[in-house]
């Protein structure tokens, strides 16, 4: 087999491999999945409430005597929107940060 014949046979294989490599390299990365929060902290009647899987629909699991009006403005706004909490430790830390 001559060199020219080898070149003609290998060129399409190399171009295909290059194309597949570029496709994997340049394709957009899949968006990472955000896990569902275990709890959600929110303002309920001016106090910090914890909503979670144990509570009935729309009812908090627990309401703390942490008055939201005494918290800094950014914390008040976040609690109005709902603060997702993903672990028990994070829940404890956030409650301590709010003054529990």
Order of alpha helices (4+ residues) and beta strands (2+ residues): alpha-beta-beta-beta-alpha-beta-alpha
